Amino acid sequence: MEAKITESQKRKMTNPVIQFFRFIYLSLKILFIVEGGHGGTRNRE
């Protein structure tokens, strides 16, 4: 089974800058989810 990857997709996958921003974006997303009521130390009420 051969996965078809276009040139632009390949470039995005190997570009460390894009990887870095995606990592930061995901980390922030997780942070906001955790702060928003999943195991947070503060009560929102």
Summary of the structure (lengths in Angstrom):
residues: 45
radius of gyration: 17.2
end to end distance: 53.2
largest distance: 53.2
contacts: 64
relative contact order: 0.09
helix: 62%
strand: 0%
